[in-house]
Amino acid sequence: MPKKKHNGLTIFAIGSIPLILVLGNSMLIPVLPKMKSELDISQFQVSLVISAFSIAAAISIPVLGYLSDRFSRKAIIVPSLILYGSGGLLAGAAAAWFDNSYTWILAGRIMQGMGAAGTAPIAMALTGDLFKGGEQSKVLGLVEASNGFGKVISPIIGSLLALLFWYAAFFAFPIFCAISCLLTIFFIKEKKSKKEPPPVGKYVKGLVSVFKTEGRWLFAAYLTGATCLFTLFGILFYISDILEKDYQIDGLLKGCILAIPLLVMTISSYITGSKIGKKMKLMKTLIILGLLLMTASFASLIFFTKLVPFFAVLAVSSIGTGLVLPCINSFITGSVPTDRRGFVTSLYGSVRFLGVAIGPPVFGSLMAWSRSGMFLVTAGLTLLSAILCMILIHVAKPKPSEENENDSLFEKLQFT
């Protein structure tokens, strides 16, 4: 019984880490128009508040992934959370009291991006270290659900905090980070490595060998993860635009409506993660099924312009995203040995971040070109991902002697 309780607290602590990550951009989205007018800056300058965070994170993620392999996951996560919170404190103090506050806000956002790089991607690697087999897939599903839950609540929290003063969200970051930091310190116990970390040259050689043997399916998995986040944030950008322009819906109500597809995705992710265990054939089937559901949903959206039927059809794509992401997470986390897992999962996190970063500007350009064209291009991208996963991911049938709960996915999978 005590062990179960400890596991529950450990899972709760791990789940708090990706929650912090997604607050970074989504919580500020409702505040951007007010920030623009208060600081008297251009549309491009206000967009840099989001881009500076995402670019700093995408660049830092592989470096911190390597360091987490070389030292330990907690040794990276805890300082990263402190840096993340400190960046928020700097940005909030700059908005409240500094001259030339915009420059200092950007500096704070870059600090936050670097800190964010050591959160969710390292938490995925940590999950791979601490849990095995079906339990690993279940916890990864919870991590993805926590990520989705953060996306659901962050626009709502941002809207509510803005009612106090427009830069209140910046001061909220240190509070959230402090809670996650304490949970990580007290409830996550890492197994001590008996081996010395490999030198850089040997580590790089090992990574090259991983990508040489597993490169083609990893490419398909990375592309699929990035595609899911690219389409998700691109569609949210589109919805945000039409809610304001066509329906004059803004503020807290707008945040709640934007949360609907994210809530559907979160529920789908949680259920998928709890059911897949280590059934690799089922995971591959769900990835392809999820991508096909997304394709059908996006292609059908060209026929729906009214809000309620539009959201009903869009919910199908959210279910598809919820089917795909936990399975991709399990494949990537279990695909490489522990000593190189941090880098490979971090690179996956970096690619996902790039998907989030490019979604809104690309969808903005497609919206200006053609609404129908935008949805058909999106459907084409998800269909391409489904075909690549079908061709490049091959799951070998496990031998009866290998049916051991403690085996890693790496020992169970055979890829092209």
Secondary structure by P-SEA (a helix, b strand, c coil): caaaaaaaaaaaaaaaaaaaaaacccccccaaaaaaaaacccaaaaaaaaaaaaaaaaaaaaaaaaaaaaccccccaaaaaaaaaaaaaaaaaaaccccaaaaaaaaaaaaaaaaaaacaaaaaaaaaaccccaaaaaaaaaaaaaaaaaaacaaaaaaaaaaacccccccaaaaaaaaaaaaaaccccccccccccccaaaaaaaaaaaaacaaaaaaaaaaaaaaaaaaaaaaaaaaaaaaaaccccccaaaaaaaaaaaaaaaaaaaaaaaccccaaaaaaaaaaaaaaaaaaaaaacccccccaaaaaaaaaaaaaaaacaaaaaaaaaacccccaaaaaaaaaaaaaaaaaaaaaaaaaaaaaccaaaaaaaaaaaaaaaaaaaacccccccccccccccccccccccccc
